[in-house]
Amino acid sequence: MTMQSALPSHPVTDTAEGVVRGAFALLNPFRRSYRTQWGATHEELRRTLPGDDVLPEVRWSSTHAIDISAPPDQVWPWIVQIGQGRGGFYSYALLENLFGCRITNADEIIPELQTLAVGDEIRMHPSDAMPVFRVLQVTPPTTLLLGNRPDHDAKTDSALGVTWLFQLEPSGPASTRLITRWRMFYTADSMRSRLAVGPVLIEPIDFVMETKMLQGIKERAEHRKTQLEDEPVAPEQNKAHPKWQLPITP
């Protein structure tokens, strides 16, 4: 697979946008219903998706969706390489790096990051003290499910479980519907657990960062599709045009 450059980014402008969007989201809790359903249809919100059975009970969840003018097999390479120390998350990298995440968003497809297996780690932060996602399901080019099954977390004194789904579905001859679903479970209904993993802080942050991520994936996949369409195709010898064909001898 060849590397293809995507559109140039504008980190300073993007960061300013992220700060404004984040502040607005945190100051407007009554907009939570809109944020947790951004881009999704009523059918997508109701539908059971891969990973829903991992956490049959959740404290809060979100389902986001976006249309991409590229087929699933051209969107998938951008998704499968996500992660800290990998292709990044195509979101507000400068904001992520203020918290020590050391994120670099890839503007190209990285061949050595195109294979994942169940159990592989996907990090959001380089520190071992921070949560690490595991690959729970990977079915190219349609499904990537990350998360952790419920387990005791000493920091919140609670059993925590989370799933993060990326579902790609063809929506036309050369287009994709990308659906993400985040589901969070925790047992201890304490102030500590609500602040650490509850919807008060995490949900607005998730909305701002994930919707930017979806837009980043869309931009990269559509730009690469245009590049591929613009690449010249070498004519096949003696087949590309009648003038190259040898005369038929009776």
TORLO-32057 format. One record per residue (C-alpha): z, x, y; residue in three letters; residue number from 0. Coordinates in nm, 3 decimals. Layout:
BEGIN
+---------+---------+---------+-----+-----+
|       w |       u |       v | res |   n |
+---------+---------+---------+-----+-----+
|       Z |       X |       Y | ALA | NUM |
...
+---------+---------+---------+-----+-----+
This chain:
BEGIN
+---------+---------+---------+-----+-----+
|       w |       u |       v | res |   n |
+---------+---------+---------+-----+-----+
|   0.000 |   0.000 |   0.000 | MET |   0 |
|  -0.101 |   0.147 |   0.332 | THR |   1 |
|   0.121 |   0.154 |   0.637 | MET |   2 |
|   0.022 |  -0.084 |   0.914 | GLN |   3 |
|   0.166 |  -0.066 |   1.265 | SER |   4 |
|   0.291 |  -0.389 |   1.418 | ALA |   5 |
|   0.299 |  -0.495 |   1.781 | LEU |   6 |
|   0.506 |  -0.275 |   2.013 | PRO |   7 |
|   0.858 |  -0.395 |   2.084 | SER |   8 |
|   1.046 |  -0.402 |   2.413 | HIS |   9 |
|   1.407 |  -0.313 |   2.323 | PRO |  10 |
|   1.557 |  -0.339 |   2.672 | VAL |  11 |
|   1.401 |  -0.680 |   2.739 | THR |  12 |
|   1.490 |  -0.795 |   2.390 | ASP |  13 |
|   1.851 |  -0.684 |   2.433 | THR |  14 |
|   1.889 |  -0.869 |   2.762 | ALA |  15 |
|   1.745 |  -1.178 |   2.596 | GLU |  16 |
|   1.988 |  -1.141 |   2.306 | GLY |  17 |
|   2.289 |  -1.111 |   2.537 | VAL |  18 |
|   2.191 |  -1.425 |   2.728 | VAL |  19 |
|   2.120 |  -1.623 |   2.411 | ARG |  20 |
|   2.445 |  -1.506 |   2.251 | GLY |  21 |
|   2.656 |  -1.598 |   2.553 | ALA |  22 |
|   2.494 |  -1.941 |   2.575 | PHE |  23 |
|   2.551 |  -2.006 |   2.203 | ALA |  24 |
|   2.917 |  -1.900 |   2.212 | LEU |  25 |
|   2.986 |  -2.114 |   2.518 | LEU |  26 |
|   2.819 |  -2.425 |   2.375 | ASN |  27 |
|   2.985 |  -2.521 |   2.045 | PRO |  28 |
|   2.850 |  -2.876 |   2.081 | PHE |  29 |
|   2.502 |  -2.733 |   2.014 | ARG |  30 |
|   2.603 |  -2.625 |   1.662 | ARG |  31 |
|   2.404 |  -2.897 |   1.490 | SER |  32 |
|   2.086 |  -2.781 |   1.663 | TYR |  33 |
|   2.156 |  -2.416 |   1.584 | ARG |  34 |
|   2.225 |  -2.470 |   1.213 | THR |  35 |
|   1.898 |  -2.664 |   1.169 | GLN |  36 |
|   1.664 |  -2.459 |   1.391 | TRP |  37 |
|   1.301 |  -2.508 |   1.290 | GLY |  38 |
|   1.383 |  -2.692 |   0.967 | ALA |  39 |
|   1.249 |  -3.037 |   0.874 | THR |  40 |
|   1.469 |  -3.317 |   0.742 | HIS |  41 |
|   1.318 |  -3.265 |   0.398 | GLU |  42 |
|   1.399 |  -2.892 |   0.403 | GLU |  43 |
|   1.755 |  -2.961 |   0.511 | LEU |  44 |
|   1.811 |  -3.203 |   0.224 | ARG |  45 |
|   1.627 |  -3.005 |  -0.041 | ARG |  46 |
|   1.808 |  -2.798 |  -0.304 | THR |  47 |
|   1.693 |  -2.437 |  -0.273 | LEU |  48 |
|   1.748 |  -2.128 |  -0.491 | PRO |  49 |
|   2.105 |  -2.006 |  -0.463 | GLY |  50 |
|   2.261 |  -2.341 |  -0.379 | ASP |  51 |
|   2.423 |  -2.341 |  -0.724 | ASP |  52 |
|   2.594 |  -2.004 |  -0.663 | VAL |  53 |
|   2.833 |  -2.163 |  -0.413 | LEU |  54 |
|   2.857 |  -2.533 |  -0.499 | PRO |  55 |
|   3.123 |  -2.575 |  -0.227 | GLU |  56 |
|   3.080 |  -2.427 |   0.121 | VAL |  57 |
|   3.271 |  -2.427 |   0.450 | ARG |  58 |
|   2.955 |  -2.407 |   0.661 | TRP |  59 |
|   2.585 |  -2.339 |   0.624 | SER |  60 |
|   2.261 |  -2.311 |   0.818 | SER |  61 |
|   1.895 |  -2.367 |   0.732 | THR |  62 |
|   1.628 |  -2.218 |   0.957 | HIS |  63 |
|   1.250 |  -2.220 |   0.919 | ALA |  64 |
|   0.933 |  -2.091 |   1.083 | ILE |  65 |
|   0.556 |  -2.117 |   1.030 | ASP |  66 |
|   0.366 |  -1.792 |   0.983 | ILE |  67 |
|  -0.013 |  -1.764 |   0.999 | SER |  68 |
|  -0.034 |  -1.530 |   0.701 | ALA |  69 |
|  -0.016 |  -1.591 |   0.324 | PRO |  70 |
|   0.313 |  -1.531 |   0.138 | PRO |  71 |
|   0.193 |  -1.205 |  -0.020 | ASP |  72 |
|   0.144 |  -1.062 |   0.330 | GLN |  73 |
|   0.484 |  -1.184 |   0.455 | VAL |  74 |
|   0.681 |  -1.069 |   0.152 | TRP |  75 |
|   0.653 |  -0.689 |   0.216 | PRO |  76 |
|   0.839 |  -0.728 |   0.545 | TRP |  77 |
|   1.120 |  -0.925 |   0.383 | ILE |  78 |
|   1.172 |  -0.711 |   0.074 | VAL |  79 |
|   1.236 |  -0.398 |   0.285 | GLN |  80 |
|   1.512 |  -0.545 |   0.506 | ILE |  81 |
|   1.850 |  -0.383 |   0.533 | GLY |  82 |
|   2.048 |  -0.113 |   0.711 | GLN |  83 |
|   1.905 |   0.226 |   0.621 | GLY |  84 |
|   1.588 |   0.045 |   0.515 | ARG |  85 |
|   1.348 |  -0.155 |   0.734 | GLY |  86 |
|   1.616 |  -0.308 |   0.954 | GLY |  87 |
|   1.636 |  -0.678 |   1.033 | PHE |  88 |
|   1.362 |  -0.715 |   1.300 | TYR |  89 |
|   1.623 |  -0.856 |   1.539 | SER |  90 |
|   1.817 |  -0.721 |   1.838 | TYR |  91 |
|   1.868 |  -0.366 |   1.710 | ALA |  92 |
|   2.036 |  -0.236 |   2.025 | LEU |  93 |
|   2.300 |  -0.509 |   2.002 | LEU |  94 |
|   2.353 |  -0.434 |   1.633 | GLU |  95 |
|   2.389 |  -0.065 |   1.710 | ASN |  96 |
|   2.659 |  -0.130 |   1.970 | LEU |  97 |
|   2.873 |  -0.215 |   1.666 | PHE |  98 |
|   2.773 |   0.100 |   1.480 | GLY |  99 |
|   2.516 |  -0.060 |   1.250 | CYS | 100 |
|   2.260 |   0.222 |   1.295 | ARG | 101 |
|   1.966 |  -0.014 |   1.261 | ILE | 102 |
|   1.605 |   0.089 |   1.312 | THR | 103 |
|   1.354 |  -0.195 |   1.288 | ASN | 104 |
|   1.041 |  -0.097 |   1.099 | ALA | 105 |
|   0.706 |  -0.175 |   1.258 | ASP | 106 |
|   0.524 |  -0.079 |   0.941 | GLU | 107 |
|   0.533 |  -0.158 |   0.572 | ILE | 108 |
|   0.724 |   0.116 |   0.389 | ILE | 109 |
|   0.581 |   0.164 |   0.036 | PRO | 110 |
|   0.897 |   0.312 |  -0.116 | GLU | 111 |
|   1.101 |   0.005 |  -0.012 | LEU | 112 |
|   0.881 |  -0.255 |  -0.178 | GLN | 113 |
|   1.079 |  -0.287 |  -0.501 | THR | 114 |
|   1.416 |  -0.458 |  -0.544 | LEU | 115 |
|   1.611 |  -0.551 |  -0.854 | ALA | 116 |
|   1.904 |  -0.783 |  -0.920 | VAL | 117 |
|   2.224 |  -0.597 |  -0.834 | GLY | 118 |
|   2.073 |  -0.371 |  -0.570 | ASP | 119 |
|   2.270 |  -0.332 |  -0.247 | GLU | 120 |
|   2.151 |  -0.451 |   0.095 | ILE | 121 |
|   2.374 |  -0.325 |   0.373 | ARG | 122 |
|   2.422 |  -0.458 |   0.725 | MET | 123 |
|   2.644 |  -0.164 |   0.829 | HIS | 124 |
|   2.672 |   0.195 |   0.701 | PRO | 125 |
|   3.050 |   0.177 |   0.658 | SER | 126 |
|   3.183 |   0.111 |   0.308 | ASP | 127 |
|   3.456 |  -0.096 |   0.473 | ALA | 128 |
|   3.199 |  -0.356 |   0.577 | MET | 129 |
|   3.062 |  -0.628 |   0.344 | PRO | 130 |
|   2.761 |  -0.537 |   0.131 | VAL | 131 |
|   2.512 |  -0.793 |   0.001 | PHE | 132 |
|   2.389 |  -0.781 |  -0.357 | ARG | 133 |
|   2.046 |  -0.896 |  -0.469 | VAL | 134 |
|   2.114 |  -1.209 |  -0.673 | LEU | 135 |
|   1.752 |  -1.313 |  -0.730 | GLN | 136 |
|   1.418 |  -1.155 |  -0.648 | VAL | 137 |
|   1.090 |  -1.330 |  -0.732 | THR | 138 |
|   0.794 |  -1.181 |  -0.543 | PRO | 139 |
|   0.641 |  -1.315 |  -0.328 | PRO | 140 |
|   0.850 |  -1.630 |  -0.294 | THR | 141 |
|   1.226 |  -1.577 |  -0.327 | THR | 142 |
|   1.482 |  -1.321 |  -0.217 | LEU | 143 |
|   1.845 |  -1.427 |  -0.259 | LEU | 144 |
|   2.120 |  -1.202 |  -0.130 | LEU | 145 |
|   2.493 |  -1.258 |  -0.140 | GLY | 146 |
|   2.819 |  -1.226 |  -0.324 | ASN | 147 |
|   2.991 |  -1.464 |  -0.560 | ARG | 148 |
|   3.346 |  -1.570 |  -0.461 | PRO | 149 |
|   3.593 |  -1.284 |  -0.484 | ASP | 150 |
|   3.925 |  -1.201 |  -0.321 | HIS | 151 |
|   3.902 |  -1.035 |   0.019 | ASP | 152 |
|   4.216 |  -0.847 |   0.126 | ALA | 153 |
|   4.130 |  -0.852 |   0.497 | LYS | 154 |
|   4.132 |  -1.230 |   0.519 | THR | 155 |
|   4.358 |  -1.289 |   0.215 | ASP | 156 |
|   4.096 |  -1.534 |   0.093 | SER | 157 |
|   3.834 |  -1.571 |  -0.175 | ALA | 158 |
|   3.499 |  -1.517 |  -0.002 | LEU | 159 |
|   3.149 |  -1.597 |  -0.117 | GLY | 160 |
|   2.818 |  -1.599 |   0.068 | VAL | 161 |
|   2.449 |  -1.644 |  -0.004 | THR | 162 |
|   2.151 |  -1.564 |   0.217 | TRP | 163 |
|   1.816 |  -1.698 |   0.101 | LEU | 164 |
|   1.462 |  -1.610 |   0.207 | PHE | 165 |
|   1.218 |  -1.862 |   0.062 | GLN | 166 |
|   0.841 |  -1.831 |   0.118 | LEU | 167 |
|   0.616 |  -2.128 |   0.049 | GLU | 168 |
|   0.240 |  -2.153 |   0.107 | PRO | 169 |
|   0.166 |  -2.412 |   0.375 | SER | 170 |
|  -0.213 |  -2.374 |   0.388 | GLY | 171 |
|  -0.496 |  -2.149 |   0.271 | PRO | 172 |
|  -0.357 |  -1.853 |   0.469 | ALA | 173 |
|  -0.019 |  -1.959 |   0.604 | SER | 174 |
|   0.346 |  -1.953 |   0.499 | THR | 175 |
|   0.656 |  -2.158 |   0.559 | ARG | 176 |
|   0.952 |  -1.918 |   0.568 | LEU | 177 |
|   1.288 |  -2.087 |   0.510 | ILE | 178 |
|   1.623 |  -1.912 |   0.532 | THR | 179 |
|   1.952 |  -2.059 |   0.422 | ARG | 180 |
|   2.299 |  -1.913 |   0.483 | TRP | 181 |
|   2.597 |  -2.058 |   0.291 | ARG | 182 |
|   2.957 |  -1.945 |   0.343 | MET | 183 |
|   3.263 |  -2.019 |   0.131 | PHE | 184 |
|   3.625 |  -1.914 |   0.187 | TYR | 185 |
|   3.950 |  -2.052 |   0.050 | THR | 186 |
|   4.218 |  -1.956 |   0.306 | ALA | 187 |
|   4.197 |  -2.192 |   0.603 | ASP | 188 |
|   4.383 |  -1.955 |   0.832 | SER | 189 |
|   4.314 |  -1.833 |   1.184 | MET | 190 |
|   4.224 |  -1.492 |   1.042 | ARG | 191 |
|   3.965 |  -1.627 |   0.799 | SER | 192 |
|   3.823 |  -1.873 |   1.053 | ARG | 193 |
|   3.766 |  -1.592 |   1.304 | LEU | 194 |
|   3.631 |  -1.347 |   1.045 | ALA | 195 |
|   3.391 |  -1.570 |   0.853 | VAL | 196 |
|   3.422 |  -1.921 |   0.999 | GLY | 197 |
|   3.168 |  -2.098 |   1.218 | PRO | 198 |
|   3.345 |  -2.044 |   1.553 | VAL | 199 |
|   3.211 |  -1.690 |   1.601 | LEU | 200 |
|   2.984 |  -1.613 |   1.307 | ILE | 201 |
|   2.763 |  -1.921 |   1.334 | GLU | 202 |
|   2.646 |  -1.860 |   1.696 | PRO | 203 |
|   2.590 |  -1.491 |   1.620 | ILE | 204 |
|   2.402 |  -1.577 |   1.300 | ASP | 205 |
|   2.181 |  -1.821 |   1.491 | PHE | 206 |
|   2.086 |  -1.573 |   1.764 | VAL | 207 |
|   2.021 |  -1.279 |   1.530 | MET | 208 |
|   1.849 |  -1.471 |   1.251 | GLU | 209 |
|   1.611 |  -1.672 |   1.467 | THR | 210 |
|   1.506 |  -1.347 |   1.636 | LYS | 211 |
|   1.459 |  -1.201 |   1.289 | MET | 212 |
|   1.231 |  -1.486 |   1.184 | LEU | 213 |
|   1.024 |  -1.438 |   1.498 | GLN | 214 |
|   1.009 |  -1.064 |   1.427 | GLY | 215 |
|   0.883 |  -1.122 |   1.073 | ILE | 216 |
|   0.625 |  -1.370 |   1.202 | LYS | 217 |
|   0.499 |  -1.126 |   1.466 | GLU | 218 |
|   0.465 |  -0.839 |   1.220 | ARG | 219 |
|   0.301 |  -1.039 |   0.941 | ALA | 220 |
|   0.050 |  -1.208 |   1.170 | GLU | 221 |
|  -0.039 |  -0.880 |   1.341 | HIS | 222 |
|  -0.093 |  -0.707 |   1.007 | ARG | 223 |
|  -0.310 |  -0.994 |   0.885 | LYS | 224 |
|  -0.529 |  -0.952 |   1.195 | THR | 225 |
|  -0.554 |  -0.578 |   1.128 | GLN | 226 |
|  -0.662 |  -0.636 |   0.770 | LEU | 227 |
|  -0.925 |  -0.886 |   0.877 | GLU | 228 |
|  -1.063 |  -0.640 |   1.132 | ASP | 229 |
|  -1.098 |  -0.353 |   0.884 | GLU | 230 |
|  -1.467 |  -0.278 |   0.806 | PRO | 231 |
|  -1.575 |  -0.349 |   0.451 | VAL | 232 |
|  -1.794 |  -0.083 |   0.289 | ALA | 233 |
|  -2.112 |  -0.232 |   0.142 | PRO | 234 |
|  -2.157 |  -0.208 |  -0.232 | GLU | 235 |
|  -2.443 |   0.016 |  -0.327 | GLN | 236 |
|  -2.763 |  -0.181 |  -0.406 | ASN | 237 |
|  -2.574 |  -0.514 |  -0.370 | LYS | 238 |
|  -2.472 |  -0.560 |  -0.010 | ALA | 239 |
|  -2.809 |  -0.672 |   0.122 | HIS | 240 |
|  -3.153 |  -0.747 |  -0.026 | PRO | 241 |
|  -3.306 |  -0.447 |   0.154 | LYS | 242 |
|  -3.095 |  -0.216 |  -0.065 | TRP | 243 |
|  -3.211 |  -0.376 |  -0.386 | GLN | 244 |
|  -3.465 |  -0.197 |  -0.600 | LEU | 245 |
|  -3.793 |  -0.381 |  -0.659 | PRO | 246 |
|  -3.827 |  -0.560 |  -0.989 | ILE | 247 |
|  -4.097 |  -0.403 |  -1.206 | THR | 248 |
|  -4.281 |  -0.652 |  -1.425 | PRO | 249 |
+---------+---------+---------+-----+-----+
